Amino acid sequence: AALVHCRKALTVDPLSEFAHEEAMQIFAAQGRREAIERQYALYLDSLSRFDDRPRSTDLQKFYGKLMAG
């Protein structure tokens, strides 16, 4: 259910760092490493398509932490 809410939030605001982070955390809890990578790639794609602002260092660190295990 939480993932459904994240997806709805990202439909409204594709740049929502909170929703991307929550989705990655859900995938981590499910042990879905490939889904974490895909979610982070969606975040980066959204940045380049909708707003060319710099990456969130907090989200980048969070992603790195999840991928490190």
C-alpha positions in Angstrom: 0.0 0.0 0.0 2.9 2.4 0.8 4.3 1.9 -2.6 1.0 2.7 -4.3 1.0 6.0 -2.4 4.6 6.7 -3.5 3.7 6.1 -7.1 0.6 8.4 -6.8 2.8 11.1 -5.3 5.3 10.8 -8.1 2.6 11.1 -10.7 1.7 14.5 -9.2 5.3 15.5 -8.5 8.0 13.4 -10.3 10.7 15.3 -8.4 9.4 14.4 -4.9 12.6 13.3 -3.2 10.6 12.1 -0.3 8.5 9.7 -2.5 11.6 8.4 -4.3 13.3 7.8 -1.0 10.3 6.0 0.5 10.0 3.8 -2.6 13.6 2.9 -2.4 13.2 2.0 1.3 10.3 -0.2 0.5 12.2 -2.0 -2.2 15.1 -2.4 0.2 12.8 -4.0 2.8 11.6 -6.4 0.0 15.2 -7.2 -0.9 14.7 -5.8 -4.4 18.1 -4.3 -5.2 17.3 -3.9 -8.9 14.2 -2.0 -8.1 16.2 0.4 -5.9 18.5 1.0 -8.9 15.6 1.6 -11.2 13.9 4.0 -8.8 17.1 6.1 -8.4 17.5 6.1 -12.2 13.8 7.4 -12.5 14.7 10.2 -10.0 17.8 11.2 -12.1 15.7 11.0 -15.3 13.0 13.2 -13.7 15.6 15.8 -12.8 16.9 16.0 -16.3 13.5 16.1 -17.9 11.6 18.4 -15.6 14.1 20.6 -13.8 17.8 20.7 -14.4 18.7 21.2 -10.7 21.5 19.4 -9.0 21.0 16.0 -7.5 20.0 15.8 -3.8 23.2 14.9 -1.9 21.0 13.4 0.8 19.1 11.2 -1.6 22.4 10.2 -3.3 23.9 9.2 0.1 20.7 7.3 1.0 20.9 5.4 -2.3 24.6 4.6 -1.7 23.8 3.3 1.7 21.0 1.0 0.5 23.2 -0.3 -2.3 26.1 -1.0 0.1 23.8 -3.3 2.0 
